[in-house]
Amino acid sequence: MNQESILRLAEIALAGYGQFTTVGVQPVLRELTNPSGAEHGFSELQAKRFQDQHLIAVPTFNDATSPAGSGLTSFDVTVFKGQDSEPSKSIFISFRGTGQQDLSVFPNDL
């Protein structure tokens, strides 16, 4: 695995902290620079580059808030599709989350 691949996968992991609701579009800039309202995320330049390289393939599933979720964990999953020149347009799945330790506190692993 080369440095470019490692960087791309690290950025996919960081982008997974956003909450994306629309399919087939570029990720929303603020969900990359301030994912889920967090103070830290992508730099503006990094976020714009990520937008140019990826689309939202499947919106974020959030176990804590989804009607189909258990509400017991902060597990999230988002599927991104690469916009690169690869014939298959690579698919990337970003999983994140932790077990909910206290049910009285809204799930949050940031």
C-alpha positions as CSV (number, residue, x, y, z in Angstrom):
1,M,0.0,0.0,0.0
2,N,1.4,3.4,-1.0
3,Q,1.3,6.7,0.8
4,E,-1.5,8.0,-1.4
5,S,-3.7,5.0,-0.6
6,I,-3.1,5.4,3.1
7,L,-4.0,9.1,3.0
8,R,-7.2,8.4,1.1
9,L,-8.3,5.7,3.6
10,A,-7.4,8.0,6.5
11,E,-9.6,10.7,5.0
12,I,-12.4,8.3,4.4
13,A,-12.2,7.4,8.1
14,L,-12.3,11.1,9.2
15,A,-15.2,11.8,6.8
16,G,-17.2,9.1,8.5
17,Y,-17.7,11.4,11.4
18,G,-20.1,13.5,9.3
19,Q,-23.8,12.9,9.0
20,F,-24.7,12.8,5.3
21,T,-28.3,12.5,4.2
22,T,-28.3,13.0,0.4
23,V,-27.3,10.3,-2.1
24,G,-25.3,11.0,-5.3
25,V,-23.9,14.4,-4.3
26,Q,-20.6,15.6,-3.0
27,P,-20.3,15.7,0.8
28,V,-21.4,18.9,2.5
29,L,-18.3,21.0,3.3
30,R,-19.3,21.8,6.9
31,E,-19.8,18.1,7.6
32,L,-16.2,17.6,6.6
33,T,-14.7,20.7,8.4
34,N,-17.0,20.4,11.5
35,P,-18.3,16.8,11.5
36,S,-21.5,16.4,13.5
37,G,-20.8,19.9,15.0
38,A,-17.4,18.9,16.3
39,E,-14.7,21.6,16.6
40,H,-12.1,19.7,14.5
41,G,-12.2,18.0,11.2
42,F,-10.8,18.5,7.7
43,S,-9.0,21.7,6.8
44,E,-10.9,23.7,4.2
45,L,-8.5,22.8,1.4
46,Q,-8.6,19.1,2.4
47,A,-12.4,19.2,2.5
48,K,-12.6,20.7,-1.0
49,R,-10.2,18.0,-2.3
50,F,-12.3,15.3,-0.6
51,Q,-15.5,16.7,-2.2
52,D,-13.9,16.6,-5.6
53,Q,-12.9,12.9,-5.2
54,H,-16.1,11.5,-3.5
55,L,-19.9,11.3,-3.7
56,I,-22.3,10.0,-1.0
57,A,-23.3,6.5,-2.2
58,V,-25.5,5.6,0.8
59,P,-26.5,8.2,3.4
60,T,-25.2,7.8,7.0
61,F,-27.0,5.2,9.1
62,N,-26.8,6.3,12.8
63,D,-27.9,3.6,15.3
64,A,-28.7,6.2,17.9
65,T,-31.2,8.2,15.8
66,S,-32.4,6.0,13.0
67,P,-35.9,4.5,13.2
68,A,-34.4,1.1,12.4
69,G,-31.6,1.6,14.9
70,S,-31.4,0.2,18.4
71,G,-30.6,3.5,20.0
72,L,-28.1,1.8,22.2
73,T,-24.8,2.6,20.4
74,S,-23.1,5.4,18.6
75,F,-22.5,3.2,15.6
76,D,-22.5,5.0,12.3
77,V,-21.8,3.8,8.7
78,T,-21.5,5.9,5.5
79,V,-20.7,4.7,2.0
80,F,-18.7,6.9,-0.3
81,K,-18.1,6.4,-4.0
82,G,-14.9,7.6,-5.6
83,Q,-15.1,10.0,-8.6
84,D,-11.8,9.0,-9.9
85,S,-10.9,7.5,-13.3
86,E,-11.0,3.9,-12.1
87,P,-13.5,1.9,-14.2
88,S,-15.4,0.6,-11.2
89,K,-15.5,4.0,-9.3
90,S,-14.3,2.6,-6.0
91,I,-16.7,2.2,-3.1
92,F,-15.5,3.0,0.4
93,I,-17.4,2.1,3.6
94,S,-16.7,4.1,6.7
95,F,-17.7,2.5,10.0
96,R,-17.4,4.3,13.3
97,G,-18.8,4.2,16.8
98,T,-18.4,2.9,20.3
99,G,-20.6,1.1,22.7
100,Q,-22.9,3.4,24.6
101,Q,-21.8,3.5,28.2
102,D,-24.6,5.5,29.7
103,L,-28.1,5.4,28.2
104,S,-28.9,8.8,29.7
105,V,-26.2,10.5,27.5
106,F,-26.7,11.0,23.8
107,P,-24.4,8.7,21.9
108,N,-21.2,10.5,20.9
109,D,-17.7,9.1,20.3
110,L,-16.0,12.4,19.3
